[in-house]
């Protein structure tokens, strides 16, 4: 016959609690991994990381903002992307000056 003591009962409760927590964590992790695999597949391409900051996350060279131009339909001029908002504000308010 097994002798029940406070020490043996507390050890049994502790081990049971730890086992339940570990099983819960493993089950949740497995479900999350399965959900991610069903959404993205098994072969997910990692992002490209450049410490110098010269390429984007796909490994392509970054394009400078100053080399991007937009065409203003109001005045038919090409405007640099980093000045486009200021240009539009000036260009559209020309006829409304007081």
N, C-alpha and C positions, 0 to 999 in steps of 0.2 A: 504494500500500500504506500502511496506517495504521501509524504508528510508535507502539509501546507504550512508555510511560515510566511510572515510578512515580507521577508526578503525574497523568497521564491515567487510569491504572487506579484510583487512590485516589478521584479525582473521580467516576468512573463507579460505583464501589461506593457512595460516599456518596449520589449521586443516586438510585441504585436502592433503597437503604435508606430514604431519605426518601419516595420514591414509594410503596413498600410500606407504610410506616407511615401515610401519609395515606390510602391506599386502605382500609386496615383500619379506621381511625377513621371514615371516611365510611360504610363498609358497616355497622359496628356502630350508628352513629347512625341510619341509615336503617331498620335492622331494629327498633330501639327505638321510633322514631317510628311505624312501621307497626303494631307491637304495641299501642302506646298508642291509636292511632286505631281499631284493631279492638275494643278493650275499651270505650272511652269515646265513640267517634264523632268526627266532625270538629268539631262545634260544642260545645265544653266551656265551660260558664258559669264565669267567674272568680269567685273568692271575693270577697265584699264586705269591704273593709277600712275600719275606722273608727278614726281616730287618737285620738278621745276615749274610745273604749271603751264607748260607749252602745248599740251594736248588736252582734248576733252575726254569724257569717260569712255568713249569708243576708240580712243587711240588716234584720232584724226587731229591734225594741227588746228589750233584755235584760230578763228578769223578775227582780226582786229576790228573793233567797233568803228574806228575811223575809216576803214576801207569799205564799209557798207553804206550805200547811198540809196535814198528814197526819192521818188519823183513827186513833187508838189503839183497837184492838179490845178491849184488856184493860180499860181504864177508861172507854171511850166519850168521850174528850176529843179536841179538835182541838189538835195540837201543831205549832209552827213547825218548818220543815224543818231549820233550823240548830240546833235543840235536840232533834231527834227521837231521836238515838242516846242522849243522856244521859237522856232521858225513859224510853225503853224499858228501859234498864239499871235505873233506879230503880223503874219500874212493875212489872217482872217479878220483881224481887228483894224486893218488899215482904213476901211471905209467908215468905221464907226467912231473915229476920233472926235472929241468935243472941243 
